[in-house]
């Protein structure tokens, strides 16, 4: 990187008298990031309506993103410039022979591509809906390569519970729409993404975790998972606006049907006849991501249940065996690091920085779809109507029990050594 930021033949370290003027631009960029972080933390601009009382206006969101990008670009630029100067001062002159040439090269290789991407992506399109969804993206060779070459074994299967249902009961559940509750979150839930949002594992079919084959509905559809759930049009509600700020993550979530997990946006997708996947545990569930630990961090997270009742939906429980082990987190990190993670999470909603308790692993990943949780007797009397706290509590209790049942009935059948696993609720 420093090949194009440092410049030979110049004084790399300025005299003390010129420091305030020379470093003003660098400090200004850092100050922009600090201001953006303070504003985000105070107003929950990247946290959704779980924390805010109103939807953030689009114009304010774009201004906020622009400030973040200006601060980020300026900070990276400063690091590259100062790093190059230090190398030159140490007798290792590399890259362009003048400051002007170095600046032009940074502009060409850093600023211009990023500004073009931001203007074409986050600053012109929105992560508030699923209009960026692409079936071609869900069928990309990349996901198949990741499935076959990296993890070797990724599957999406039915829970063993489906075998105990009558044909009439199976047909009932196969022809409905759902809110999907998914666990565990992991540092990045790759198993849920690969098998749940792409065709890499072939989509949900009439095959259970043990390999038993169930008859598929005769009126199955052509879209992902419609071989078993006839009307499914799956989208994913992503709980943090930070995912839409950066390259790769913006494209991945947008093209795979991801959008901001804010109640009005989720409600709109549901009323369009789509199914929305939500990780109730959120980023906080990633704290427990480590081999041999299986945590459902949802004991106090009930907003998704309330939404399901208000929108007259049942909840389809799903669990991905293996997602907990991909990037092992330290079980008991230092308090100072935990405090830093808490601060960053309050700003962005992301668990950063991750505290690795071991090297990354590539275990078998098995996404298991349970039998839906019946909530019809608890639904609001009209679509979008109010529901009682007691109904939410009962719906939440049913959901936790359904996840526990799914987990216990399938852990012995999936690859990866989960037979003795213990289901934790936090």
C-alpha positions, 0 to 999 in steps of 0.5 A: 500500500505504501508504494503509492503514498510516500514520496522520495526527495521530500522531508517526511517529518515536518518541523514542530512549528508546522505540525498544527497546520500539516496535521489539521486535515488528518485530525479533521477526518478523525474528528468527523468519525468521532462526531458520527459515532457520538451522533449514532450512539446518541440517536441510534442511527444504526440500530433500528426502531428497537431503539428509536421512536421514529424512522430516520428520514432518508435525507438525514441517513444520507448525510450521516453516511456521507459524513462517515465516508468523508471521515473514513476516507480522510483517515485512511488517506492520512494513515497511508501518507504518514506511513509512507513518510515514516518509511522514507524517513527510515531510509526506505523510500518507495513509490512516487517521487513527489507528494503531488504524484503520491496524492494523485495515485491515492486519488486514483486508487483509493478515493475515486473508486470508493466515491464511485461505489458510494454514489452508485450504492449506499448514497443512491439506493436504500437498504430499507426494502428488498428491491435489490434482491437478485435470483441470479445472485442467489445462484452465484457460483461463489456460494456453491464454491464456498459450500463445496470447497470451503465447508465441504458439507452444507445442507438445509433439511427438515427437522425430525418433527415433520415425520410425526405430522399427518399428511394433512398437517404437513400440507397445512404448514406447507401453504403458509407464510412465516416470520422465520426465527434463526439461531445462532447468529455467530460472528457471521452466520455463514451457514444460514446465509449459504443454505438459507438465502442461496441455492448452494445447498439446493433449497429445502426439500422433503428430506429430514436430518436423519435422511428420511424422505417425505413426500413433497407437495404436488403444487411446489413452486420454482423459487428457493425452498418452494419444493417444500414451502410452496409460497415462500419468498424469503428475505432477511432483515439485517439488524444493523445499518452498519452492514449497509455502509461498506463494500461487499457487505452492502452488495451481499445483503442487498442482492440476497434480499437483505434489508434494515430490520426496522419494524415498518420495513419488515411489516411492509415486506410481510404485507407483500406476501414475503417471508422474513428471516430474523435473528432474534439474538442479534449481534449479542448472540455472537458473544457466545459463538464458540465450538461446543456452546449452543446459545439461544439469546432470546429470553428478553427479545420479544419484538419479533413475536409481537410483530408476528402476532400483529401481522397474523403470522406464525413463526418458523424456527430454524437452527444452523448447526456449525455456525457457532464454531466458525470463528470461535470467540473467547469465553471470558475476554478482559473487561476492558475489551468487553467494554470496548465491544459494548461501546462499538455495539452501541454505535454500530450494532456490530460486535467489534472487535471480535476476540478470537479464542482460536483459529477459524474453523470450517465445520459442516453446516446444517440448517434445520427447519422446524415445524412452525409455531402455531400462534393463530389463537394469539393473533391480533383480531385485525391485521396490524392490530394491538396484542396484549403483553400476555399474548406476546409472553405466551407466543415467546414461550412457545417459540423458545420451546420449539427451538429447544425441541428442534435442537434436541431432536436433530443434534444426533443426526447432523454431522459435526459432533453435536450429539452431546450438545446442550441447548442454552437460553439466555 
